Amino acid sequence: MPLVQKNSIKENESDDIFASFDLSVSVPKYKLSKDEISPRHAYQIIHDELMLDGNSRLNMATFCSTWLEPEVYTLMNETIDKNMIDKDEYPQTAEIEARCVHIVADLWNSPDAANTIGCSTIGSSEAAMLAGMAMKWRWRKKMDDLGKPTTRPNLVTGPVQICWHKFAKYWDIELREVPMEGNRLILNSAEVLKRCDENTIGVVPTLGVTYTCQYEPVKEIADALDKLQEETGLDIPIHVDAASGGFIAPFIEPKLIWDFRIPRVKSINSSGHKYGLSPLGVGWAIWREADDLPKDLIFNVNYLGGDMPTFTLNFSRPSGQVIAQYYNFVRLGREGYRKIHQSCYDTARYIADEIIKLGPFEVIYDGRGGMPGLCWTLKNDKAYGFDLYHFSEKLRSRGWQVPTYSMPNDRSDLVIQRILIRHGVSKDMGKLLLKDMKRCIKHFKDNPVQKPLNEKEYGGYKH
């Protein structure tokens, strides 16, 4: 029987999906079609198209969760219709968010975790911007009280994630990003002091630098700023960008002093959807004391059924990720988190030690003294018949997504590869990756590249 218009006959729902009229024609991609189609068919069309994406489990570039327990999917489905901002309509969800704030504050050694102030966010970038706004507002009030101009604020950082560049541009702040120099690839106290003045709204060390996975020395920087205050009177606060390390260090290195045990640390941000083990879309911003979050940044809304305070850059958002974060806290406890993250470190260090044995690579960070990950560079790009960009492309043919990128600022000459070991990346997977790396090295030995790639031609990950 020839195909006829769908509306001329009632399609039999028992027909094979790929024999249906809906899938015998191409649906419009950039405008709405005239008629509706079966939900089963619409799902199949989109499902099939998404098969062209990479496998997230093989994405070694991302810090974010790519494996979740089945119970998390159930909770996400059960809360898909709950708006996190609507605390009057969903009071128990609001209560769970508040519990999470106190749990995180306690994890970061808040001096008064039971009465701390903080909030959930869409991710660590939003949390960082909220903390940055609080720093600017506090600095501006201080300068107003002194009768001094407030037109030239600056922020001192090391090599930071792009969200801080956005913050500086959006809020008209001079970003004094300390450039990498020689073998120094992270921030240190000496470089901080060179750039601080009365217009510095804060210093932002990173606990888990995006480029190299290393921890910046928060305590060392705080001690230097204490001494600066003694000598000059400048009182410059610290905000710790713990996007990645905030849910690792407390479990793996509890004696590392980086958090609210340091009085100068006024706020901390972290991503729940990274090593907090939650699904994509949740971050946390916590302030040391209520006074560290200026009250005029908090808005009250009454048109959702009650009078509610809010401090966010967005408004409506799903609640499932916050609920999933609470599930992880209840499910794992301190020991559960410790075991998961220690397993990640063990795998990262194993891979780092094995990569050294491969020959062509020089390991820059080996999973010790920072995040559970590693990064390396090529010893001599002419000696081995490939560059790192070609190496990434070859690994991608097996499904592995291993980023290659140049370092920022004064070390743009240094090109590296980096992988993160997350929950769900097992030692067995690491062995499979190493086996494919050996295959790639042999391939390029037999078929050396004729022309190096650059970042633009590579089209891969920047960081």
C-alpha positions as CSV (number, residue, x, y, z in Angstrom):
1,M,0.0,0.0,0.0
2,P,1.5,3.4,-1.0
3,L,2.2,6.0,1.7
4,V,-0.6,8.5,2.2
5,Q,-1.0,11.6,4.2
6,K,-1.1,10.8,7.9
7,N,-4.4,12.5,8.4
8,S,-6.2,10.4,5.7
9,I,-5.9,7.2,7.8
10,K,-5.4,6.4,11.4
11,E,-1.9,5.0,11.9
12,N,-1.8,1.6,13.6
13,E,0.1,2.0,16.9
14,S,1.3,-1.5,16.6
15,D,3.3,-0.8,13.4
16,D,7.1,-1.0,13.6
17,I,8.3,2.5,14.5
18,F,10.6,2.8,11.5
19,A,7.9,1.8,9.2
20,S,5.7,4.6,10.3
21,F,4.8,7.6,8.2
22,D,6.4,10.0,10.7
23,L,9.8,8.5,10.2
24,S,9.5,8.1,6.5
25,V,10.0,11.8,6.0
26,S,12.5,14.3,7.5
27,V,10.9,16.5,10.2
28,P,11.6,20.3,10.0
29,K,14.7,21.2,12.0
30,Y,14.5,25.0,12.3
31,K,10.8,25.7,12.3
32,L,7.7,24.0,13.7
33,S,6.0,21.4,11.6
34,K,2.4,21.9,10.6
35,D,1.1,18.8,12.4
36,E,1.8,16.9,15.6
37,I,3.4,13.4,15.5
38,S,3.3,10.5,17.9
39,P,5.3,11.0,21.1
40,R,7.0,7.7,20.6
41,H,8.1,8.8,17.1
42,A,9.3,12.2,18.3
43,Y,11.3,10.6,21.0
44,Q,12.9,8.1,18.6
45,I,13.9,10.9,16.2
46,I,15.6,12.9,19.0
47,H,17.1,9.9,20.7
48,D,18.7,8.8,17.4
49,E,20.2,12.2,16.8
50,L,21.7,12.3,20.2
51,M,23.7,9.1,19.4
52,L,26.0,11.4,17.5
53,D,27.2,13.0,20.7
54,G,30.3,11.7,22.5
55,N,29.9,9.2,25.4
56,S,30.0,11.3,28.5
57,R,31.7,8.5,30.5
58,L,34.6,8.7,28.1
59,N,34.9,12.5,28.4
60,M,38.1,12.8,30.4
61,A,38.0,16.6,30.1
62,T,35.1,17.2,32.4
63,F,35.1,17.8,36.1
64,C,31.3,17.1,36.2
65,S,29.4,14.0,37.2
66,T,28.8,11.5,34.4
67,W,27.7,8.5,36.6
68,L,24.8,8.5,39.0
69,E,23.0,5.9,41.1
70,P,19.6,4.8,39.9
71,E,17.9,6.4,42.9
72,V,19.1,9.8,41.8
73,Y,17.3,9.4,38.4
74,T,14.1,8.5,40.4
75,L,14.4,11.6,42.6
76,M,15.1,13.8,39.6
77,N,11.9,12.5,37.9
78,E,9.9,13.0,41.1
79,T,11.0,16.7,41.4
80,I,11.0,17.7,37.7
81,D,7.9,19.9,38.3
82,K,9.1,21.6,41.5
83,N,10.5,25.2,41.1
84,M,13.4,25.7,43.5
85,I,12.6,29.4,43.8
86,D,9.0,28.8,45.1
87,K,9.8,28.1,48.7
88,D,6.2,28.9,49.9
89,E,4.6,26.3,47.7
90,Y,7.4,23.7,48.2
91,P,8.4,24.2,51.9
92,Q,10.0,20.8,52.4
93,T,12.2,21.3,49.3
94,A,13.2,24.6,50.8
95,E,13.9,22.9,54.1
96,I,16.2,20.3,52.4
97,E,18.0,23.2,50.6
98,A,18.6,24.8,54.0
99,R,19.9,21.6,55.4
100,C,22.4,21.3,52.6
101,V,23.6,24.8,53.3
102,H,24.3,23.9,56.9
103,I,25.9,20.6,55.9
104,V,28.3,22.3,53.5
105,A,29.1,25.0,56.0
106,D,29.9,22.4,58.6
107,L,32.0,20.5,56.0
108,W,34.0,23.7,55.4
109,N,34.5,24.3,59.2
110,S,32.2,27.4,59.5
111,P,32.6,28.9,63.0
112,D,28.8,28.9,63.3
113,A,27.5,26.3,60.9
114,A,24.1,26.1,62.5
115,N,23.4,29.8,61.8
116,T,25.4,30.3,58.6
117,I,24.2,32.0,55.5
118,G,24.4,30.6,52.0
119,C,22.4,29.4,49.0
120,S,22.2,26.8,46.2
121,T,22.9,28.0,42.7
122,I,22.7,26.6,39.2
123,G,26.4,25.9,39.4
124,S,29.7,27.1,40.7
125,S,30.0,30.0,38.2
126,E,26.8,31.6,39.5
127,A,28.0,30.9,43.1
128,A,31.3,32.6,42.3
129,M,29.6,35.7,40.8
130,L,27.4,36.0,43.9
131,A,30.4,35.9,46.1
132,G,32.2,38.4,43.9
133,M,29.2,40.8,44.1
134,A,29.3,40.6,47.9
135,M,33.1,41.4,47.9
136,K,32.5,44.4,45.7
137,W,29.6,45.7,47.8
138,R,31.5,45.4,51.0
139,W,34.6,47.1,49.5
140,R,32.4,49.9,48.1
141,K,30.8,50.6,51.5
142,K,34.2,50.6,53.2
143,M,35.5,53.2,50.6
144,D,32.3,55.3,51.0
145,D,32.7,55.3,54.7
146,L,36.3,56.6,54.2
147,G,35.2,59.2,51.7
148,K,37.2,57.6,48.9
149,P,36.3,57.0,45.3
150,T,34.8,53.7,44.3
151,T,35.4,53.8,40.6
152,R,38.5,51.5,40.2
153,P,37.9,48.2,42.0
154,N,40.2,45.3,41.2
155,L,40.4,41.6,42.0
156,V,43.6,39.5,42.3
157,T,43.5,35.9,41.1
158,G,45.7,33.2,39.7
159,P,44.9,31.4,36.5
160,V,41.1,31.2,36.9
161,Q,38.1,29.6,35.2
162,I,36.3,31.8,32.7
163,C,33.5,32.7,35.1
164,W,35.9,35.2,36.9
165,H,36.7,36.8,33.6
166,K,32.9,37.2,33.0
167,F,32.4,38.6,36.5
168,A,35.1,41.2,36.0
169,K,33.7,42.3,32.7
170,Y,30.1,42.3,33.7
171,W,30.7,44.2,37.0
172,D,33.4,46.5,35.7
173,I,36.2,45.3,37.8
174,E,39.9,45.1,36.9
175,L,41.0,41.5,36.9
176,R,44.6,41.2,38.1
177,E,45.2,37.7,37.0
178,V,48.7,36.6,37.9
179,P,50.4,35.1,34.8
180,M,52.1,31.8,34.8
181,E,55.8,32.1,34.8
182,G,58.4,29.4,34.2
183,N,57.5,26.4,36.3
184,R,55.2,28.4,38.5
185,L,51.7,27.6,37.1
186,I,49.6,28.7,40.1
187,L,49.2,31.6,42.4
188,N,51.5,32.3,45.4
189,S,51.7,34.9,48.1
190,A,54.5,36.9,46.7
191,E,52.6,37.5,43.4
192,V,49.5,38.4,45.4
193,L,51.2,41.1,47.4
194,K,52.6,42.7,44.3
195,R,49.1,43.4,43.0
196,C,47.1,44.4,46.2
197,D,46.2,48.0,47.0
198,E,43.3,49.8,48.6
199,N,41.1,49.2,45.6
200,T,41.4,45.4,45.8
201,I,38.0,44.0,46.6
202,G,39.5,40.5,47.4
203,V,41.9,37.8,46.5
204,V,40.7,34.5,44.9
205,P,42.8,31.4,45.3
206,T,41.6,28.3,43.6
207,L,41.3,24.9,45.2
208,G,41.8,22.9,42.1
209,V,43.1,25.0,39.2
210,T,41.2,24.2,35.9
211,Y,44.4,24.0,33.9
212,T,46.6,21.8,36.0
213,C,44.3,20.4,38.9
214,Q,46.6,21.8,41.5
215,Y,45.6,23.4,44.8
216,E,46.7,27.0,45.3
217,P,48.1,27.8,48.8
218,V,45.2,29.5,50.6
219,K,46.8,29.5,54.0
220,E,50.1,30.9,52.7
221,I,48.2,33.7,50.9
222,A,46.1,34.4,54.0
223,D,49.2,34.7,56.2
224,A,50.8,37.1,53.8
225,L,47.6,39.2,53.8
226,D,47.6,39.2,57.6
227,K,51.2,40.6,57.5
228,L,50.2,43.2,54.9
229,Q,47.4,44.4,57.1
230,E,49.7,44.7,60.1
231,E,52.2,46.8,58.0
232,T,49.8,48.9,56.0
233,G,46.3,48.6,57.5
234,L,44.9,47.1,54.3
235,D,42.3,44.5,55.2
236,I,41.7,42.4,52.0
237,P,39.3,39.4,52.2
238,I,39.8,36.1,50.6
239,H,37.2,34.2,48.6
240,V,38.1,30.6,47.9
241,D,37.0,29.2,44.5
242,A,36.6,25.6,45.5
243,A,34.5,24.6,42.5
244,S,36.3,21.3,42.3
245,G,38.2,20.8,45.5
246,G,35.5,21.9,48.0
247,F,34.0,18.4,48.0
248,I,37.3,16.6,47.9
249,A,39.7,18.2,50.4
250,P,37.5,17.8,53.5
251,F,37.4,14.0,52.9
252,I,40.9,13.2,51.6
253,E,43.0,16.0,53.2
254,P,41.0,17.1,56.3
255,K,44.2,18.6,57.9
256,L,44.7,20.9,54.9
257,I,43.9,24.5,56.1
258,W,42.0,26.3,53.3
259,D,38.5,26.9,54.5
260,F,36.7,28.9,57.2
261,R,39.3,27.9,59.7
262,I,41.1,30.8,58.2
263,P,39.4,34.0,59.5
264,R,40.3,36.0,56.4
265,V,38.3,33.6,54.2
266,K,34.9,35.3,54.0
267,S,33.2,33.1,51.4
268,I,33.6,29.9,49.4
269,N,31.9,28.5,46.3
270,S,31.8,24.9,45.0
271,S,30.1,22.8,42.4
272,G,27.8,20.1,43.7
273,H,27.7,18.6,40.3
274,K,31.5,18.0,40.2
275,Y,33.0,16.1,43.1
276,G,29.8,16.7,45.1
277,L,28.6,13.8,42.9
278,S,25.3,15.4,42.0
279,P,23.7,15.7,38.5
280,L,24.5,18.8,36.4
281,G,23.0,22.0,37.7
282,V,23.8,22.7,41.3
283,G,26.4,24.8,43.1
284,W,26.9,26.3,46.6
285,A,27.9,29.7,47.9
286,I,28.5,30.0,51.6
287,W,29.5,33.1,53.6
288,R,31.5,33.0,56.8
289,E,29.0,35.2,58.7
290,A,25.7,36.9,57.9
291,D,27.4,40.3,57.8
292,D,29.7,39.1,55.0
293,L,26.7,39.1,52.6
294,P,25.4,42.7,52.3
295,K,21.7,42.9,53.0
296,D,21.0,45.2,50.1
297,L,21.9,42.3,47.7
298,I,19.0,40.2,49.1
299,F,15.6,40.7,47.5
300,N,12.2,39.8,48.9
301,V,9.5,38.6,46.7
302,N,5.8,38.1,47.7
303,Y,4.1,37.0,44.4
304,L,4.7,33.3,44.8
305,G,2.5,32.9,47.8
306,G,4.7,34.2,50.6
307,D,7.4,36.8,51.4
308,M,10.7,35.2,50.6
309,P,14.3,36.4,50.5
310,T,16.3,35.5,47.4
311,F,19.9,36.1,46.2
312,T,20.4,34.6,42.8
313,L,21.3,35.7,39.2
314,N,18.5,33.5,37.8
315,F,15.1,32.9,39.1
316,S,13.1,29.8,38.3
317,R,15.1,26.6,38.2
318,P,14.5,22.9,38.9
319,S,14.9,21.5,42.4
320,G,15.9,18.0,41.5
321,Q,19.7,18.7,41.6
322,V,19.4,20.1,45.2
323,I,17.4,17.0,46.3
324,A,20.0,14.8,44.6
325,Q,22.7,16.6,46.5
326,Y,20.9,15.9,49.8
327,Y,20.5,12.3,48.7
328,N,24.3,12.0,48.4
329,F,24.8,13.6,51.8
330,V,22.4,11.1,53.4
331,R,23.5,8.1,51.4
332,L,27.3,8.5,51.6
333,G,28.2,10.4,54.7
334,R,31.9,11.3,55.2
335,E,33.2,7.8,54.9
336,G,31.3,7.2,51.6
337,Y,32.6,10.3,50.0
338,R,36.1,9.5,51.3
339,K,36.1,6.0,49.7
340,I,34.8,7.2,46.4
341,H,37.3,10.0,46.1
342,Q,40.2,7.9,47.3
343,S,39.5,5.4,44.6
344,C,39.6,8.3,42.1
345,Y,43.0,9.4,43.4
346,D,44.3,5.8,43.2
347,T,43.3,5.5,39.6
348,A,44.7,9.0,38.7
349,R,48.1,8.2,40.3
350,Y,48.2,4.8,38.6
351,I,47.6,6.3,35.2
352,A,50.1,9.1,35.8
353,D,52.8,6.6,36.7
354,E,52.1,4.5,33.6
355,I,52.0,7.5,31.3
356,I,55.6,8.3,32.4
357,K,56.6,4.8,31.2
358,L,55.2,5.4,27.7
359,G,58.2,7.6,26.8
360,P,57.0,10.6,24.9
361,F,55.3,12.4,27.8
362,E,56.5,14.6,30.7
363,V,53.9,14.6,33.5
364,I,53.3,18.0,35.0
365,Y,50.8,17.0,37.7
366,D,50.5,13.4,38.8
367,G,47.4,13.4,41.1
368,R,49.4,14.2,44.2
369,G,48.8,17.6,46.0
370,G,45.6,18.6,44.2
371,M,42.6,17.1,42.3
372,P,42.2,13.4,41.3
373,G,43.5,14.0,37.8
374,L,46.7,14.5,35.9
375,C,48.3,16.5,33.1
376,W,51.3,16.1,30.8
377,T,53.1,17.7,27.9
378,L,55.1,16.2,25.0
379,K,58.9,16.0,25.5
380,N,59.7,16.7,21.9
381,D,57.0,17.0,19.3
382,K,59.4,16.3,16.4
383,A,60.9,13.2,17.9
384,Y,57.7,11.1,18.1
385,G,55.9,12.0,14.8
386,F,52.9,13.7,16.4
387,D,51.8,16.7,18.4
388,L,49.3,16.6,21.2
389,Y,46.4,17.9,19.1
390,H,46.9,15.0,16.7
391,F,47.1,12.7,19.6
392,S,43.7,14.0,20.9
393,E,42.1,13.5,17.5
394,K,43.5,9.9,17.3
395,L,42.2,9.0,20.8
396,R,38.8,10.4,19.8
397,S,38.5,7.8,17.1
398,R,38.2,5.3,19.9
399,G,35.7,7.5,21.8
400,W,38.1,9.0,24.4
401,Q,37.8,12.8,24.8
402,V,41.1,14.0,26.1
403,P,41.6,17.8,25.9
404,T,44.6,19.5,24.5
405,Y,45.1,23.2,25.1
406,S,47.8,25.9,25.5
407,M,48.3,27.5,28.9
408,P,47.3,31.1,29.4
409,N,49.2,34.4,29.6
410,D,52.9,34.1,29.7
411,R,53.0,30.3,29.2
412,S,51.0,30.0,26.0
413,D,54.0,28.2,24.6
414,L,53.2,25.2,26.9
415,V,50.7,22.9,25.4
416,I,49.3,20.1,27.6
417,Q,46.8,17.4,27.9
418,R,44.7,16.8,31.0
419,I,42.3,14.2,32.3
420,L,40.1,14.1,35.4
421,I,39.2,11.0,37.2
422,R,35.7,11.1,38.5
423,H,33.2,8.8,40.2
424,G,32.6,6.0,37.6
425,V,36.1,6.2,36.0
426,S,37.6,2.9,37.2
427,K,41.1,1.6,37.2
428,D,40.0,-0.9,34.5
429,M,38.9,2.1,32.3
430,G,42.2,3.7,33.0
431,K,44.0,0.6,31.7
432,L,41.8,0.7,28.5
433,L,42.8,4.3,28.0
434,L,46.5,3.5,28.4
435,K,46.2,0.6,25.9
436,D,44.7,3.0,23.4
437,M,47.4,5.6,24.0
438,K,50.0,2.9,23.2
439,R,48.1,2.2,20.0
440,C,48.2,5.9,19.1
441,I,51.9,6.1,19.7
442,K,52.6,3.1,17.5
443,H,50.3,4.6,14.8
444,F,52.2,7.8,14.7
445,K,55.5,6.0,14.7
446,D,54.5,4.2,11.6
447,N,52.6,7.2,10.1
448,P,54.2,10.4,11.4
449,V,52.2,13.6,10.8
450,Q,53.3,15.9,8.1
451,K,51.8,19.1,9.4
452,P,51.2,20.2,13.1
453,L,47.7,21.2,14.1
454,N,47.0,24.4,16.0
455,E,44.2,25.0,18.4
456,K,41.9,26.6,15.8
457,E,42.3,23.7,13.4
458,Y,42.0,21.1,16.3
459,G,38.6,22.5,17.3
460,G,38.7,20.7,20.5
461,Y,38.5,21.8,24.1
462,K,40.1,25.0,25.3
463,H,39.9,23.9,29.0
